[in-house]
Amino acid sequence: MKFGRELASQMVQEWQEAYMDYNYLKTLLKDVLRFRQQNASSSEEISRTRSLQRRVSMYRAFSGLTSRYSTLKGSPRKNSPRKNEDEVILVSAVQGEGSESCYQTMFLRSSEEGGEYELVFFRRLDDEFNKVVKFYKNKVEEVKMEAKELSKQMDALIALRIRVDKPSLAQNYAQEMKFSSSDASGSSPATVIATVNGTKQGGLHMDVIQEIEMGTCEDEKKTEKKDSNGFRPPSLQVLDHVKINVEPDTPVSTLKNVIMSSKSDLSFSKDELRKAEEKLRQAFIEFYRKLRLLKSYCFLNMLAFSKILKKYDKITSRKASKSYLEMVDKSYLGSSDEVNRLIEKLEATFIKHFSNGNRRKGMNSLKTQVKKERHMITFFLGLFTGCSIALVVAIIVSIHGRNLLNHEGRRQYMDNIFPLYSLFGFIVLHMLMYGGNTYLWRHFRVNYPFIFGFKQGTELGYREVFLLASGLSVLTLAAVLSNLDMEMDPRTKSFKTLTELVPLGLVTVLLFITFCPFNIIYRSSRFFLIRCAWHCLCAPLYKVTLPDFFLADQLTSQVQAFRSLQFYICYYGWGNFKERSNNCPDSDVYNSFLIVVAVIPFWSRFLQCLRRSVEEKDPMQGFNGLKYLSTIVALVMRTVYDLKKGMFWKIMAASSSGVTTIFSTYWDIVIDWGLLQRNAKNPWLRDKLLVSNKAVYFVAIVFNILLRLVWMQLVLDFNEAPFLHRRAMIAVVACLEILRRGIWNFFRLENEHLNNVGKYRAFKSVPLPFNYDDDDKIV
């Protein structure tokens, strides 16, 4: 693999603009090479002259008439030694804007033919190097500040552990602190002081925090002796300045925030300690991941500079890489060791305080699990796909061979059985669209696991999604074919009950797999889906995250699937399924629930927007909520018109559907996709695009508009087409909406990814458990 592709695959995608632009620098070198190739057919006299100059320079070098030097820091002095004629560049550090220094390269051969191309190369190389150093230095300062904050959090956690698990020791320590308060009056009460070999060290470093280990009374006596010899536990007075952060991410915490405050006093309970440990554990794991990626950023950029300079030496037959790489090694990028020291301290702290000293267990928790590709998945994917195709062919042959389209029970089948199986068709189609999305996101390097907040190594790739979709399609198609065979076969025709219970058995199997507590069939992904669905159902009591409102948007495209579930309940609960008949459409309760079931996803999404507008103070979320509210009104009007007909309801349904179609289409294209920016670098699109072919975006816009107009099909009575049953027309329209949602998914996440790239947002913020009341007193 070429280094450019390897760099693109290993870089942090949200930081891609902060990496060295290797491809552009390689393009500049191609210009240098092209110029040299064009001038390769010059006269032999010029080449002889150059060879003579090389021989003279070699003679001078061996005669000791020249002395080689390099200036890496500061500008060259006036009385500097004479330059070697073979020297190509001089690299110096100069004072830049503010107090920061930057590096500049003086190209000494600019007067030669083609020297202007090489001069442009070194200017751009300096710009890239200064950009990388500046970004790395800023990120190192950020992680150093985060390390200090985590140290303060660890101080509070260790003190809380002593207070909860060793209350007697905590009381003795409090009395001891009263007697020694006069000696320590000048020190901060929240600063952890540890004495190692008689030397006092501050509490900001993680590796000097000493904790009283939990054990028996004999262990306490040993600990007291150890304390008298020099070791002291963290100051318990830190708990006087600490409160528990109450994040509004659950219904209870949300209500606490509304009624009381977002911070509560310590209760010194074991449950409180457990929650604090879990939050801090997650914060340490995320911080460790950040440090590892920052270390990788440094390594990849240094490797990139080495590669590009060696390529320059190869093209130009010069020796400029040595002096430039010496400067790189001595710069902050190559000489700084803060990240490595922080990684070592964090590992030691995590192993000691969160893994009971078990290094293997601690490192397994810190390091991200690498997802292994299994050939078995590809095998079963091909198997299930082939079986699905074979079953589809068998169903078509069965319908055609038995002339079921003209059968007298055709309308009865479409009214009673078709809605039951269409539910699985909607689910399979949505899974196929999501599988296609994951393939395209990975192809265009959209970091969808980070955006959705999946646990590292547990996210489903496109193969796994297609495997689940093909497996469900095999079950569904097999059930449809068996239903047809049992109904038409004289030997099984009498088993009416068994024939009609096949769809119900299929739903039961699907629900069992979804809620199965055993670690099979991607349990972590199933539980993640269930948790997000529960958050959508309980909106706005849970804190709204991107997976929650993204799933709610998916559910708004599955209105017919929810209505199919409602039909299941009515058909098997109150209908006469043994005779394949039901009176569901004649029930006022059923018709009322048709409206309620259709409104629930949009109402959930409206409540999520309402909560975000209040928490984030973002007026755009309020307008987004109005969009979903207008959709609810349109749904109600359309459903009422479908039930009651009449010109009045038709006008109301048409007007409300028209308004919400225009509103939703504008929001999809302009807000969710970030397109139609008139003054963008890519006219009428946006500045940055992942798909190089711009026509794809315009085609997607047209398709989105056309598929949005499907909203009008019910009002304009397109569902009464003579060649299609009404149920089939409704299913076709629902499938078109799912296709539109699949297209929307790709461009929505593309826009979210580009926003993360623009803000260098590569890590999720983990809420910390403790909040210090007065930072001035504890620093």
Long-range contacts (C-beta under 8 A, 24 or more apart in sequence): 3-303, 3-304, 3-307, 7-300, 7-304, 8-445, 9-445, 10-296, 10-300, 11-297, 11-300, 12-293, 12-296, 12-297, 12-762, 13-445, 13-446, 13-447, 13-753, 13-757, 13-762, 14-447, 14-450, 14-753, 14-756, 14-757, 14-760, 14-761, 14-762, 15-135, 15-297, 15-757, 15-760, 15-762, 16-757, 17-757, 17-760, 18-131, 18-132, 18-135, 18-297, 18-760, 19-132, 19-297, 19-300, 19-301, 19-304, 20-128, 20-129, 20-131, 20-132, 20-301, 20-304, 20-305, 20-308, 21-124, 21-128, 22-304, 22-307, 22-308, 24-124, 25-121, 25-124, 25-125, 25-128, 25-308, 26-308, 26-311, 28-117, 28-120, 28-121, 28-124, 29-121, 29-308, 29-311, 29-312, 29-315, 31-117, 32-114, 32-117, 32-118, 32-121, 32-312, 32-315, 32-316, 33-315, 35-114, 35-117, 36-114, 36-315, 36-316, 39-113, 39-114, 57-85, 57-86, 60-85, 61-86, 70-323, 70-326, 72-323, 72-326, 72-327, 72-330, 73-330, 83-108, 86-319, 87-323, 88-318, 88-319, 88-320, 88-323, 89-122, 89-320, 89-323, 89-324, 90-323, 91-323, 91-324, 91-327, 96-130, 100-134, 102-126, 102-130, 102-133, 103-129, 103-130, 103-133, 103-327, 103-331, 105-324, 109-318, 118-312, 118-316, 121-312, 125-305, 125-308, 125-324, 129-305, 129-328, 129-331, 129-333, 132-301, 132-333, 133-331, 133-332, 133-333, 135-760, 136-294, 136-297, 136-298, 136-301, 136-332, 136-333, 136-336, 137-332, 137-336, 139-294, 139-297, 140-294, 140-336, 140-338, 140-339, 143-287, 143-290, 143-291, 143-294, 143-338, 143-339, 143-342, 144-338, 144-342, 146-287, 146-290, 147-206, 147-287, 147-342, 147-345, 147-346, 148-204, 149-768, 150-206, 150-280, 150-283, 150-284, 150-287, 151-203, 151-204, 151-205, 151-206, 151-209, 152-190, 152-203, 152-770, 152-772, 152-778, 153-280, 153-283, 153-768, 153-769, 153-770, 154-206, 154-209, 154-280, 154-349, 154-353, 155-190, 155-191, 155-192, 155-203, 155-209, 155-234, 155-235, 155-238, 156-238, 156-239, 156-242, 156-769, 156-770, 156-772, 157-276, 157-277, 157-280, 157-353, 157-769, 157-770, 158-192, 158-209, 158-211, 158-233, 158-234, 158-353, 159-234, 159-235, 159-236, 159-238, 159-239, 160-239, 160-266, 160-268, 160-272, 160-273, 160-276, 161-211, 161-212, 161-214, 161-273, 162-211, 162-212, 162-233, 162-234, 162-236, 163-236, 163-239, 163-268, 164-268, 164-269, 164-270, 164-272, 164-273, 165-214, 165-273, 166-212, 166-214, 166-220, 169-212, 169-220, 169-223, 170-236, 173-233, 173-236, 174-236, 177-235, 177-236, 177-237, 188-777, 188-778, 188-779, 189-235, 189-237, 189-238, 189-240, 189-241, 189-777, 189-778, 190-235, 190-237, 190-238, 190-241, 190-772, 190-777, 190-778, 191-235, 191-778, 192-234, 192-235, 192-238, 193-232, 193-235, 194-231, 194-232, 195-230, 195-231, 195-232, 196-230, 196-231, 197-230, 198-230, 203-234, 205-345, 206-345, 206-346, 206-348, 206-349, 207-345, 207-348, 207-349, 209-234, 209-349, 209-353, 210-234, 211-352, 211-353, 238-778, 239-266, 241-772, 241-773, 241-774, 241-777, 241-778, 242-266, 242-770, 242-771, 242-772, 242-773, 243-770, 243-771, 243-773, 244-272, 244-276, 244-769, 244-770, 244-771, 245-767, 245-768, 245-769, 245-770, 245-771, 247-543, 247-767, 248-543, 248-615, 249-542, 249-543, 249-767, 250-541, 250-542, 250-543, 251-538, 251-541, 251-542, 254-540, 254-541, 254-542, 254-543, 255-541, 263-771, 275-769, 276-769, 276-770, 277-354, 279-766, 279-767, 279-768, 279-769, 280-768, 280-769, 281-350, 281-354, 281-365, 282-766, 283-766, 283-768, 284-346, 284-349, 284-350, 284-354, 284-366, 285-365, 285-366, 286-763, 286-764, 286-766, 287-346, 288-343, 288-346, 288-347, 288-350, 288-366, 289-368, 289-456, 289-763, 290-762, 290-763, 291-339, 291-342, 291-343, 291-346, 292-343, 293-762, 294-339, 295-339, 295-340, 295-343, 298-333, 298-336, 298-339, 301-333, 302-328, 302-333, 302-334, 368-456, 368-457, 369-456, 369-457, 369-458, 370-457, 371-457, 371-458, 371-459, 371-461, 373-463, 377-463, 377-464, 377-467, 378-463, 380-467, 380-471, 381-463, 381-466, 381-467, 381-470, 384-467, 384-470, 384-471, 384-473, 384-474, 385-466, 385-470, 387-470, 387-474, 388-470, 388-473, 388-474, 388-477, 391-474, 391-477, 391-478, 391-480, 391-481, 392-477, 394-481, 395-477, 395-480, 395-481, 395-484, 398-481, 398-484, 398-485, 398-488, 399-484, 402-488, 404-484, 409-580, 411-725, 412-580, 412-581, 413-580, 414-725, 414-727, 414-728, 415-582, 415-727, 416-571, 416-575, 416-577, 416-580, 416-581, 416-582, 417-483, 417-503, 417-580, 418-725, 418-727, 418-728, 418-731, 419-564, 419-567, 419-727, 420-503, 420-504, 420-564, 420-567, 420-568, 420-571, 421-476, 421-479, 421-480, 421-503, 422-560, 422-564, 422-727, 422-731, 422-734, 423-507, 423-561, 423-564, 423-565, 423-568, 424-472, 424-473, 424-475, 424-476, 424-506, 424-510, 425-476, 425-731, 425-735, 426-558, 426-560, 426-561, 426-564, 426-731, 426-734, 426-735, 426-738, 427-472, 427-561, 428-469, 428-472, 428-473, 428-476, 429-735, 429-738, 429-739, 430-554, 430-557, 430-558, 430-738, 430-741, 430-742, 431-465, 431-466, 431-468, 431-469, 431-472, 432-466, 432-469, 433-738, 433-739, 433-741, 433-742, 433-745, 434-465, 434-742, 434-745, 435-462, 435-465, 435-466, 435-469, 436-462, 436-742, 437-742, 437-745, 437-746, 437-749, 438-462, 438-465, 440-746, 441-746, 441-749, 441-750, 444-690, 444-691, 444-750, 445-690, 446-690, 446-749, 446-750, 446-753, 447-753, 447-756, 447-762, 448-749, 448-753, 450-756, 450-762, 450-764, 451-546, 451-749, 451-752, 451-753, 451-756, 452-546, 452-547, 452-550, 453-545, 453-546, 453-547, 453-764, 454-525, 454-528, 455-524, 458-522, 458-524, 458-525, 459-525, 460-522, 460-525, 464-522, 468-521, 468-522, 472-510, 475-506, 475-509, 475-510, 476-506, 479-503, 479-505, 479-506, 496-578, 496-579, 497-578, 500-577, 500-578, 500-580, 501-577, 503-568, 504-568, 504-572, 507-568, 536-601, 536-604, 536-605, 536-608, 537-604, 539-604, 539-605, 539-607, 539-608, 539-611, 540-607, 540-608, 540-610, 540-611, 543-611, 543-615, 544-608, 544-611, 544-612, 544-615, 546-752, 548-608, 549-605, 549-608, 549-609, 550-748, 552-601, 552-604, 552-605, 552-608, 553-605, 553-741, 553-744, 554-741, 554-745, 555-601, 555-604, 556-601, 556-602, 556-605, 556-628, 556-631, 557-737, 557-738, 557-740, 557-741, 558-601, 558-738, 559-597, 559-598, 559-601, 559-635, 559-734, 560-730, 560-731, 560-734, 561-734, 562-597, 562-598, 562-600, 562-601, 563-594, 563-597, 563-598, 565-597, 566-590, 566-593, 566-594, 566-597, 591-643, 594-639, 594-643, 595-635, 595-636, 595-639, 595-640, 598-635, 598-639, 599-632, 599-635, 599-636, 602-628, 602-631, 602-632, 602-635, 603-628, 603-632, 606-632, 620-671, 624-667, 624-671, 626-663, 627-660, 627-663, 627-664, 627-667, 630-656, 630-659, 630-660, 630-663, 631-660, 631-664, 633-660, 634-659, 634-660, 634-711, 638-714, 638-715, 641-714, 641-715, 642-714, 650-715, 653-714, 653-715, 654-712, 654-715, 654-716, 657-711, 657-712, 657-715, 658-712, 660-711, 661-708, 661-709, 661-711, 661-712, 664-708, 665-704, 665-705, 665-708, 668-704, 668-708, 668-744, 669-701, 669-704, 672-744, 672-747, 672-748, 672-751, 673-700, 673-744, 673-747, 673-748, 673-750, 673-751, 674-751, 674-754, 675-701, 675-747, 676-701, 686-751, 686-754, 688-754, 688-757, 688-758, 690-750, 690-753, 690-754, 697-747, 700-743, 700-747, 703-740, 703-743, 704-740, 704-743, 704-744, 707-736, 707-737, 707-739, 707-740, 707-743, 708-740, 710-736, 710-737, 710-740
